[in-house]
Amino acid sequence: MLKKIPEFLARKSTNINLLVFVFIFSMVFVNVYTPFEFSTWFNAGSDTLNFVYSSCTILGGMIILSISRIIMHFVNKKELIPMLSYVLWLAAEILIIVMLYTLVTKVLLHDHRDASTIFQRALIFVPAILAIPYLVSYLFLGLRSKDAAINKLIEEGQHLTPSAQHPVDETVIFNDENGKPRLTIKSGNILYLGANDNYVNIYYMDNDKVGYTMLRNNLKTLEKQLDAYGIVRCHRSYMVNLHRVTIISREKDGMYTTLDSNAVSRIPISKSYSEEVMKRFSEM
């Protein structure tokens, strides 16, 4: 919780998009879907007045959220707040909205229920209503932020000298699952590794031809050993030697690496590994 919030949460555009989505979702969810026995939220006497009161309350809540996010924006401009502070900030926003609802219901609408009952009821329903738009917004904006970062790395990578021109050429010893040496090869000759059930196929250059050796092991075990040689995990089923990669491209069906050997097909990069692969490739 002492970790700082992600940078995208502090952006002005993130907070604007969040507020717009929360407002639209709340209006539809409360007034159309009418959850949690909504007709009993206000003692208005008619559905029309209930709609008016609920809309005004939502609007009041949005004003509170807007003021809060403006203050948060200026605080984050100096230094990103810790994640714990961000969570407590959200809790404070919800508490203020609950107090607003209680005040409007009890004082302005003269609700016959006890103020503590109204407060407790709102303390359950307000977070429940805000949870869905908050979660959807954070997931969507977080993924979009990561996607933008990957695209930026790809653009920067296009101006880099291909790392395959300067391959590391150290000896790598591949052991099987029992720790017995099965293959010794220069790291610069390794192209990629592919998972094959309980085995790993190791593809390498052998006298200008692509050869491979089947090793009884798994990529998870080999991942730690090969990282120092620039051979990294890029997919659940693949590891690739970044020193042999010439191009990383994004296409409709995903991202791919192109190696410096025409005899090798492109190797896919899955989303879970794309950011790390791009970072390592740009540093080489």
N, C-alpha and C positions, 0 to 999 in steps of 0.2 A: 504493500500500500504506500510505501515511501517513494516508490518509483513515480517519475513525472508522467503526466497524462500524454498520450500520443499527440504529436504536433497538429494533426488534422482537427482534433477537438477544439483547438484554440482559434481556428480560422473563423473569420467573420462569415464567410459563405456557409460554413458548416452550421453555425448557429441560426442563420437566416433560414436555411433549408429545414432545419429541425423545427423551428417555430411554425413555419408554414404547414409542415406535415402534421404536427401536433394539433394545430387549430382545425384543419380540415378533418382529421380523424376524429377528434373529440366531438365536433358538431354532428358528424354522421353517426358515430357510435352511440352518443347519448340521446340525440333527438330522433334518430331513425330506428336504431336497434333497441333503444330504451332498456339498457341492462339493469340488473339489480333492483327490480321493482321501482323503476324510475319515477312512476307516478306518485310515489310516496315521498320523494325527495323534497317537494315543495307543496305547501298547503295553499295552492292557487285556485282551486275550484274548477278548473277547466284545462283541457289539453292545450288550448291555444296559449293560455297564460303560463302553463308549465313550460312550453316551448320558449316563450319570451324570457322567462326568468332563467331558464337553463342557458340560453344563448348569452344573456347578459353576464351570467356567472362565468361562463367559459371565456368570454371576452375580457372580463376582469382578471381571470387567471392568466390569460395571454399577456396582458399588460404587465402583470407581476413578473412573468417569465422573461419578457422583453427587457425590462429594467435590470433584472438579475443578470441576463446574458451580456448586456452592455457593460455592466460593472466587471463581470468576469473577463470580458475581452480586454479591458484595460489592465486588469491585474496580470493576465497571461502575457501581455506585451512586455512587461518587465521581466517576468520569469514564469515558466510553466509551473502551475500548481501541482502538488503531489496528488496521486490518485485518491488517497484517503480524503484529502480536502475536497476533491471534486465530488466524491460520493456524499460527503456531509453537506456540500453546497446544494446538491439535488434534493437531499432530505429537507433542507431548510426551505427550498422553494415549495415543496409539497406541503410542508407544515403551514406556510403563510397562506397558500391557496385554501387549505382546509379551514383555517381561521376565518378567511374571507367568506367562505360558504356558510359557516356557522353564524357569523355576524349578520349576513344578509337574510338568512332563513329565520333567525330568532328575532332580530330587531325590526327589520323592514317588513317581513311577511307575517310576523307575529305567530310563528309556529307554536302550537300548544305543547310540543315535546320539550323535555328538559334540554338545556344547552349542551350538557355533557353527552347526552345520547346522540344528538345531532353531530357533535364533534367526533365521537367514536365511530359513528357510521361513515362519516366522510373520510376519516383516517384510514379506513379500509378501501373505500371505493375510488378515491382520487388516485392513489398509487396504482391501483389495478387498471384504471383507464389510461394512465400515462405510460404504463410499462410497455405496452405493445408498440406505440409509435416511437418511443425512445429506443427500444431494442432494434426495431426494423431500420430506423434512421442510422443508428450507430453501425450496424452491420453493413448497410448499403454504402454509407459514406466512407467507412473504413476500407472496404474492398475497392472502391473507386480511387481512394488515396493510394493504395498499394499498386493498383493498376497504372496510375499516373507515374509513380516512382519507377516502375519497371520499364515503361515506355521511355522515360528520360534516360535510364541506364542503357537502353538499347540504342538510342540516338547518340549517346556519348561513346558507346562501344564501336559504332560504325567508323569513328575517326581514329580508333586505336590501331597500332601496328599488330597484325595477327600474331598471337603468341606462339603459333606453331613454327615461326621462323627461329625461335630461340628455345628449343625444347630442353628440359632438364634431362640429363642422361646419367642417372644413377641406377645402380643395380637394385632390383626389387626381387625379394624371395617370397613366393606364394606358398603358404602352408595349407594343408587340408584341415578338416575339422578336428583331426587328432593332433595337429601341430607338426606334422611331418612335411618337410619341404617337397614340393611337387614340380615347381617351375621357377626358374631364375631367368630374369629378363631385364634389359635396360628400360628404364621408365619412359625414355623418349620413344621407344618402339610400341608402347601400349596405346591402343586406340580407344577401346571402351570395354566395359564388362556388362554382361547381360545375365539376369537371373533365369534359371532353368530348373524349376522344381527344387530339388535338394542340392542342385549343382549351380556353379557359376561358369559361364563361358567367357574366357578371357581372349579378346581379339587383339592381334598385334601384327606389325609389319615384319615379314620374314622374306628377305631378298626381293623386295619390291612387290611382294604378294601378301595378301591378308591371310593369316593363319589363325587358328584358335585352339585353345586347350580347355578341356572340361575339368573343373576342379570341384571336388565335393566340399562345399563350404557355402556361406551365404554372404550377401552384400553388406549386411549390418556389421558382421565381423570384420570384413575387409575395409569397410569405410574408414575406420579410425587409422588403420595402417597406411592407406593410400593417400589420405588427405594431404600429407606433407609433400607429396609428389605432384600436386595439382590435379589429382584424379578424384573427382567429387561426385557425390550422389546428385542426379538430376531428375530421377524418376523412381518410382517404387521398384522398377525392374531394371534400371540402368545406372551405371556410373560412367563418366566420360573424362578423358584426359584433356583438360582445358588447353594444354600446350599444343594439342593437335586440332583444336577448334579454330576455324577461320571465320565463320559467320554464325550469329545467333539471330534468328528471324521469328517474327510473330505472324501467324497465318490464321485463317478462319477457324481452323480446328485446333489451334494451340500454338505453342512455341517449340522450335526445333533448333538443334545444333548441326552445322555442316562441318565435317572433318576435312582434312587436307588430302584424304585418299578418295579417289573417285569410285573405288570398289566398295565403299562403305555407305550404306543408306543413312539418311538423317536420323539423329537420335532425338526422341521427344523429351521435352522438359515439362514436368507437371507444375501446377500452380504452387504447390507447397514447397517446391525447391527453387522456383524461378528467381526469387529475389536474391537468394544466397549465391546462385550460379552467376547471375549478372554482376553481382558485387565482386566475386572472385575473378571473373573474366576481365572486368574493367581494371583490376589492380595488377594484372600480369603484364 
